[in-house]
């Protein structure tokens, strides 16, 4: 962080927090510094002007970069204010890099317009005197939305279109009060609530209206969806490019999900998929699954297969599965084209020298070699005449640009590695910065959606497309997913696996999609989570319990109910005969009779949870104790008459009697399992998973491995009801009073294995969501 930048940003009225955040963001600090200088505000200005300059720095359209200095200057001179800066930027976006009609721009955007108090007063009076408005005001009184009313007035009365918002609102509310008189009790009464229509399922298949029978008291609220320009609104250097694009696509939305096949997908990728696939599907468009496979030594078919499997499991249907490697010849040809345009050159500097030159804004000694020489050298690179690291093709951007990504990025590098798709056909591979934007253009992508770390690359993205006179998609960045108690960094996930801290990429404690699948999560629950959290440009951290609650919402109405005792305590029912068994049909789901029933046996020997028994009863305790009566759910009341203890005084068996009339109304109702006569109890292994880390926020923690949770996996030798001995991998159940469970692939004919997906109740960090 530069202290000079911090002081500069504070001098234009930014508060300490915003100034500090801006100075830490390389692209934003470069843009804001330039805008301040263009406005002649480097000596400081008041907060009102500073906030408008900040808006220009953060929201200015990249395609109209040549006109930004004009707008900054107008802001510095107070001819463009908060009232019309957005209109000005919208106008310039439509103009793009072409010539600007300054007079028309100033007229249409209210540049230099001052609206007097008299003008606001007369315009407001005329607006409210309109018969339709007067009737609406009379019937709805103070329940009218004044913000919407003011917006309507700006459109209806052009003389106040550029009026100061606060002053115009004050005038509007004062005149409304003069017409209506003082507020009454009826004005302040809460209006009757209207029944809400049941929301439709999301495009990715998640249902946001499912009810849950879990014990949680709240559901995640749906987030507002981002709004993007339509495909026909994508600004181009040449209008012909847009016309050709619309002709090729039919004007539909086209997106892409572009993972690198160098690892397994994680929950952050689920968010990206939900946005790209979901947005296209919602608008009747299409989405590609495109592998960004430009780094052969780190990529493998294993990762490709896993990604395809997970995309389909998540419920998404790509219009096609493509690979950047499919375009290697075309990308090579575009590299040649870039050289011919004088915008690329072959460099022989080592990587560390290139890095240092870019940092110091220093040109390469080979930057200005002739085009013909560059063409020959690039061809030699293609033919394998150079060793790795001895030659690269670099884009000739702007070495003095404040954005480091404009300083002659590498376009092609030499790699003698086998590629999982193209094999050994190539030894020069395009870089991400060269490939990503060009393949977006070649595939006619309308909306290129990516996370905020690529924000500083947007300038390069458009520069390269424009340099090659190609169609440009709309780029929009959003905040990546941050989830408490997890790490999503690919490097850290690899470290967890290779270091043996987890059992593999599908360990249920991992934040990989494979891990969530093995834990028992459904694609519907994950998509519901993605739908609820939404996408914004603001960084935030989502509580892990938010994801758990989405699973409860989705699975609560679906999961069949069964009994499982995690820490069994034997109970002998002394007044039940040896060999006696009673069977009953009990509901698979108490709240949904349509799910049918299953058989549950009752016998002389049963097991209850050890935690459901105490040697001494207490007020507010509803479990079993000596001399106390409880109910075994779906059957009978039992009373504890004696306790068998081990040498340490710990209970190992309870002797109880059964009251088959259930004469006593009891408060305690326990889950339990029976042991059938002449059979061993139905033993199983239950894996109780907790979060992998003990602290919620790990992004800034250096010694993050020291916060691994030693209790992230607890294995119980449990007992289930006899009917669950024949479960199969992939089955899901809710164990009553315990949680939701998934049958693990480790299950055998002799020993079922259950993974706990989530508990029945929310954890304490759910509070405040």
Buried (B, 14 or more C-beta within 10 A) or exposed (E): EEEEBBEBBBBBBBEEEBBBBBBEBBBBBBBBBBBBBBBEBBEBBEEEBBBBBBBBBBEBBBBBBBBBBBBBBBBBEBBBBBBBBEBBBEBBBEBBBBEBEEEEBBEBBBBBBEBEEEBBBBBBEBBBEEEEBEEBBEEEBBEBEEEEBBEEBBEBBEBBBBBBEEBBBEBBBEBBEEBBEEEEEEEEEEEEEEEEEEEEBBBBBBBBEBEBBBEBEEBBEBEEEBEBEEBEEBBBBBEEBBEBBBEEBEBBBBBBBBBBBBBBBBBBBBBBBBBBBBBBBEBEBBBBBBBBBBBBEEBBEEBBEBBBBBBEBBBBEBBEBBBBBBBBEEBBEBBBBBBEEEBBBBBBBEEEBBEEBBEEEBBBEBBEBEBEEBBEBBBEBBEEEBEEEEBBBBBBBEBEBBBBBBBBBBBBBBBEBEBBBBEEEBBBBBBBBBBBBBBBBBBBBBBBBBBBEBBBBBBBBBBBBBBBEBBBBBBBBBBBBBBBBBBBBBEBBBBBBEEEBBBBBBBBBBBBBBBBBBBBBBBBBBBBBBBBBBBEEEEEBBBBBBBBBBBBBBBBBBBBBBBBBBBBBBBBBEEBEEEEEEEEEBBBBEEBEEBEEBEBBBBBBBBBBBEBBBEEBEEEBEBBBBEBBBBBBBBBBBBBEEBEEEEEEEBEBBBBBBBEEEEEEBEBBBBBBBBBBEEEBBBBBBBBBBBBBBEBEBEEEEEBBEBBBEEBBEEBEBBBBBBBBEBEBEBBBBBBBBBBBBBBEEBEEEEBBBBBBBBBBBBEBBEEB
